[in-house]
Amino acid sequence: MPTILIVEDNLALADAVAKVLHSIGYCALVAHDGEAALADVKRSIPEVVIVGLELPAVDGLEVARRLREGYGKQMRLIANTAWPDNAETHSKAANAGFDDVLIKPTSVYQILKAMPARRWPICLMTAHSARHLLPTGEMVRFRWHTAFPSARRIRAAKPFHIPQ
């Protein structure tokens, strides 16, 4: 099972993404700051690390620099940020060692698309769907279709609010 480390200071967002990735076959680990992320990488070297750039203690750019320094290209680093989608953001991320940049709000499809094909779970079920209730009361529905391990089609529905 491919391992993904999600480094995000927004607890609800990190946990929701981890649940969705776990439900489709990934081992998802969560760290809420840069120092915890560096410690988690030492314990279990993930294949992919998704890093928020605005983190407490050690920021996301420094996390990427340290991971590249210590592990080289052994893992794929993906920046996940609310910074503007412009050349400066992409340049800062690339200079720090990130392989890809995702601009929030990020869909599960964008996350999966940023991962190398060999990291996709092999045992996704055909026409499977999942529903997750976020702490905010929003329900997120995901539906994916795969007939073969190399299939890359996934659709994510927009969050919708459930009336109380």
Secondary structure, 3 states (H helix, E strand, C coil): CCEEEEECCCHHHHHHHHHHHHHCCCEEEEECCHHHHHHHHHHCCCCEEEEECCCCCCCHHHHHHHHHHHHCCCCEEEEEECCCCCHHHHHHHHHHCCCEEEECCCCHHHHHHHCCHHHCCCCCCCCEEEEEECCCCEEEEEEECCCCCCCCCEEECCCEECCC
